[in-house]
């Protein structure tokens, strides 16, 4: 079905797009289709595909049950069916008017799946700078500022586009476009320019490409081009839908090849189907791997049931979830390749990492394969392994959190040492084998594949290892392992069905992720004081790695004679701490830790589980609360435990952040925690009752809502939850709302249901039900006469939905009260400041204008404090640290020159520090010194001097940073306080 009559324009476009590699492509794809006509204009692509899909995305995603029914059946397509029709219509037009080569369009429609075009190396900030130069606007103007600070709310209408960079670009360009009407650039011409951009050597070439787009496109086209470059289309259609509509086997071929080119050129005829062997994985061809399913809120019992155990085979496997990068390794014997074996590595997103990990045993630039000469059993000719590439710290023999894996791999490429004892390196942890000696293994069970893996691989210590698993038969095995994972600050667990086949490009219940983050969390973050510490193991055994937190005693305990600093042991936490967190803890608590004496425990300060006799979970060292610090933690729930003083503890606690700003006596007390726990238990009970009631609904017949005469409460159309902000809350809507938030009663009920709330038609004053009224109708007036009843304005619903943080419902403010008791009025006043400004939400421009107009004039009292003023600005997110004159504000530096010849440079650095708001201390012993800057040209002398300084600093309780002079220079250059870590003098 290949096209025969090729127009001159189509032939020119074919040469433009594929000219450089046309001979190679024709050799690899001898039957590739040629278009008979030139490609459609780019403007037609966004007008007929992108924009309609975007509009469709805004519709509620109702399933078949939500369709409109007419007298002759269904009269309205579901959004999903509409989406398919939009895509199908565009593909049909392309085949008819252009031809069967859909690749030029598909690589633009799915830019994040296009593996043939190089990376652009452009992010939002770089594109913003290009546009500022291109359209010649001042970077400090309103539009220039909005482009370069696109994440922040704009100064005018740009505020609604905060975070949408492409939308922000559209707003700016539309004020000064070169074209008003859509341009005439074809899709082929766009591809040529995108290829130029990907191959660009620098900013000037990038600018020339953007100039072409700017001159030949209107603002809307340019907005879509920017989304394509950023690979952030978000049009509501997945690659699975689009590929399936192009060809019935399109998604299957993409799963095993990750190649849009192959999908378009091998499957251009919908009537030609893939052979079975063509739909399988192949050597040296990237595939889309199987992924683990998320299980957000279900029990361990339900999870194990999803793994489909049988009476004869009840086993399932539990693996530690690794914090690395999913990787597939292809290996094939090749006598023509140096070393006789060739390798390829691809990530989950089909990025080729062979350059990083190596192409053979003799690849001197590899970080991995040159160490694998003895990693495979004799007789293994080829294989494909699936696993996780992780970073390993050989100094402490443990995994490193993902983030610097590529840095470690690049470092290992140049490492010529044969020692196994130091540094960071990549390790490939293998958990599956999918191909062995020309045989595909995906149809075999996981258990059989693992047996093949064990026979094919000879692990190389801390280079290539088989990932271990635990065989389990019941749900009780999960929790202890999950506790270990959290204690070790690991990622989580993966449960696997050993009876399952490998399913390409699928996320299913054969593999299930279990992470503490996926469990229901206990209320809000808990701010608790640290009272004990536990040393880690390994070479850093001298450092504290986990901590015990306590609950402060209540006033009743203090009146009975207890020390106000006394705490009850509550939980241990070791997960979530970063190196910087440990460094800050060391800095703040140096010299304050006291070894735990079992024979003479500090009972005046700490009460452990089991009392003085048993001393459960006793720490290695303890600290007085007044000398300690507060940490903010999250946890899955509260569980009973006799290991802690009050018989309960947090399950799976993990650090959110340190709270050095909080005094120790503001930490959670026993009384406060018990109140919080009671509140959470009540909310959980309400949610459970709601869930139970929903489960009892009949699925066999539709039960119509009972509507009381006079209520005119038509059942609200409900397309499914969009948020959780009202989860656990029950509402009764008593009237419509008036302008500016004008909504009918039904519309208000729909908003509540869409955001997790429960709606009742019967008002129940005096309960936890929220009664909403915006108009004094008969029922509302009757309730108001009955006494102390609280009626909430619909304005509260609007403010909750408009809030930037939609993880919690806003506290009531006076503006939210339609009619309220004195108690609620007083409580609402606590949620605003003296001028009416909300503590919990951002006010609108109009609301702020009213607040300012009503604000009384206050006279300044007392002397102006510069430091307090700067701190207040910082607290409000308006700090001046980005000004060069404020870089070193609150910084005290001691400068140390090693040689007399270094003094001129020292004086220059001192001037910069003083100019930028810092202080230069003459005496290194000054307790206020935050950084010691070593000025030296000779690295050897600098190292010797640094060693001497460190010996002196080790005796101090407050240890300043020791950095080189380049730190000051780079701070000056970057106009900001850069991190000191890379500048440490070793």
ABEGO torsion letter per residue (X at the ends): XBBABBBAAAAAAAAAAAAAAAAAAAAABAABBBBABBBBBAAAAAAAAAAAAAAAAABBBBBAAABBBBAAEBABBBAAAAAAAAAAAAAAAAAAAAEABAAAAAAAABAAABAABBBAGBBAAAAAAAAAAAAGBBAABAAAAAAABAABBBABAAAAABGBAAAAAAAAAAABBABABBBABBAAAAAAAAAAAAABAEAAAAAAAAAAAAAABBAAAAAAAAAAAAGBAGAGBBAAAAAAAABAAAAAAAAAAGBAAAAAAAAABAABBBBAAAABBBBGBBBBBBBBBBBABBBAAAAAAAAGBBAABABBBBBBBBBBBBBBBBBBBBAABBGGBBBBBBBAAGBBAAAAAEABAABAABAAAAAAAAABBBGBABBBBBBBBBBBBAAAGBBBBBGAAAAAAAAAAABABABAABEBBBBBBBABBABBGGBBAAABBAAAAAAAAAAABBBBBGABBBBBBBBBABAAAAAAAAAAAAAAGBAEBBBBBAABBBBBGBBBAABBBBBAAABBBBEBBBBBBBABBBBBBEAAAABBABBBBBBBBBAAAAAAGBBAABBBBABBBABGBBAAAAAAAAAAABGABBBBBAABBBAAABBBBGEAAAGBGBBABBBBAAABBBBBBBBABBBBBAABAAGBBBBGBBBABBBAABBAAABBBAAAAAAAAAAAAAAAAAAAAAAAAAAABBAABBBBBBBBBGAGBBBBBBAEBABAAABGBBBBBABBBBOABBBBAAAAAAAAAAAGBBBBABBBBGBABBBBBABBBAAAAAAAAAEBBBBBBAAAAAAAAABABAABBBBBBAAABABBBAAAAAAAAAABBAAGBBAABBBBAAAAAAAAAABBBBBBBEBBBAAAAAAAAAAAGABAAABAAAAABGBBBBBBBABAAAAAAAAAAAAAAAAAGBBBBABAABAABABBBBBBABAAAAAAAAAAAAAAAAABABBBBBBBAAAAAAAAAAGBBBBAAAABBX
